Amino acid sequence: MTTYIIRRLLESILVLLGAVAITFVITRATGDPARLMLSDGATAEQLADFRRDFGLDKPIPVQFVRYINDCLHGDLGKSIRHGLPVTQLIIDKLPNTLKLTFAAMLISLLLSFPIGVFVALHRNTFADSAGTIFALNGQAMPSFWVGLMLSFIFGVKLRWLPISGADTRMHLILPAVTLGFYLTGRLTRLIRSSMLEVLEKEYIRTARSKGILEKVVIWKHALRNASIPVVTYIGLIFADLLGGAMVIETVFAWPGVGRLVINAVLQRDFPLVQGVVLFSALIFVIVNLLVDILYTILDPRITYK
Amino acid sequence: MNSSIADLEPLIKPQKKPIIHFFSHMRHHSSGVIGFIIIVLIIFTAIFADQLAPKPYNLKAPKERLKPMWFMEGGSTEYPLGTDSLGRDILSRIVHGSRISLSVGIASVFLGAGIGIVMGLLAGFLGGKADSIINWLMNVQLSFPYILLALFLMAAFNGGLVTLIVVLAIGGWVRYARIIRGQVLSVREETYVTAAQASGIRMLRILTKHVLPNAFSPIIVVASFTMADTILSEASLSFLGLGINPAIPSWGQMLADGRDFLQAKWWICLLPGLAISVTVLGINLFGDWLRDYLDPRLRL
């Protein structure tokens, strides 16, 4: 297990290095980064100053090595628009994004597990069709549109919930439900199909024939095994979920990394964008490593060599 | 002997033509039928947008701005779904928006599939370092939110239709590459491939004759789901202000435009969102059925 974790950590470092290289190459491949980041009206002197300040006057390999070295020391550069260190800006906003992402995941798990199990147990009935339609709709609706419609209904018309900002816990409800809805559709379908597969297994038949309570068979034996693909899926789509959070943050003016990066993209603040890309990659590799470890808890038969 | 064969003949069902089999299978699956009808309607709308749209999509009528739908107070049948903040007919823009969604979706799905198939073939057949590098590239791409990469690329390359198609294709290639790589790895060790290699048959012929036909079903199914995701991604990028030229009607752009008027003129946001949802739902329903039809064992 330890060897496996060390190997995975090394792989993760390579992936992170790749993420840094890609963002570095994109900003350089599109021409002079100084021209890209400054407005069109910048003078030759301003461009030269900018290049010197950001080390862009050095050869590209030197710039890359220096950037990697800075990253390793936790220095992701300085935001052009904010004039503050990128790391500080991200660390300030990251808790809000993670709060939103985890709240959405919790809502989604609380909804999709009971619905997924219920429809799997009532296969080919009206409940199954209704559950499938609900799940398909969740996948088909653009999350930003769901967010706009929910804020119109619950914020503008009914005035039950706030529609922008992050001052109180109530502010979290609409963005988390919106993002959770996006994930619920996908998870419900996965849990349904996974449960249907597990319910056909020999060990479930054996458990039933031994007279174990149906509740125990379903919720303990079947669901535990049906959860393995769900855990894999959550690990795989975690990056998507973070991306979804970024769009939702824009809809609800939620002060997270998403809003920060979208404004950074629109204002061509590339050091900040590079920093956010690197941070998302870091979160992704950590989550996937945790998912791999969680497998062994869910299914002790899985061992890593 | 002859009589026994004659007895068996009525038991052997004549093979249906593939197209007839396709539709007769679909007929028994409502999701496939609904999905297929939605897709045909959207394609029809996209092709005949000029004939179907009651007005030119960019015609501004400042006096008619923010008109409600026909059945609401102040609405008129001249603008059945109302007008936007510049007085443009919402129905006409939705009709033309189908063209953008479909053409961008189809082009990027083809490009993504092309890149993915080539990468998958290279990874699977060359193995070794090539496989490691391509696998590493796939892992790197999956490690950060796709929408973030897309935003970054759109901003860095100054947007535009071609950039948008390439960016959306980049979002999908990994899925195809994984399927093809898996197929190549399973076929590579087969005896008939070794025999074919030994008898001097070129690698390209082996790949096209044995590998690609086996991967056809999963690729078609992945393409259908990728198409749905692509339409959603295009809408998200347009909504965030990094899609194609704002003058061209795109459903995501229409949603972004209507956002400022959500409190009083909610239908401006409602209708393009419905268009996106119905289209994606149709493609997903059809994709679901297609998976069952082509290979029910697929877990995509």
Interface residues (C-beta under 8 A of the other chain):
Chain A: E11 L14 V15 L16 G18 A19 I22 T23 I26 T27 A29 T30 L36 L136 N137 Q139 A140 M141 P142 F144 W145 L148 M149 S151 F152 V156 S193 L236 A239 D240 L242 G243 G244 M246 V247 T250 V261 I262 V265 L266 R268 F270 V273 V276 V277 S280 A281 F284 V285
Chain B: W136 L137 N139 V140 L142 S143 F144 P145 Y146 I147 L148 L149 L151 F152 L153 M154 A155 A156 F157 A228 L232 A235 S236 F239 L240 G241 L242 G252 L255 R259 L262 Q263 W266 C269 L270 G273 I276 S277 V278 V280 L281 N284 L285 D288 R299
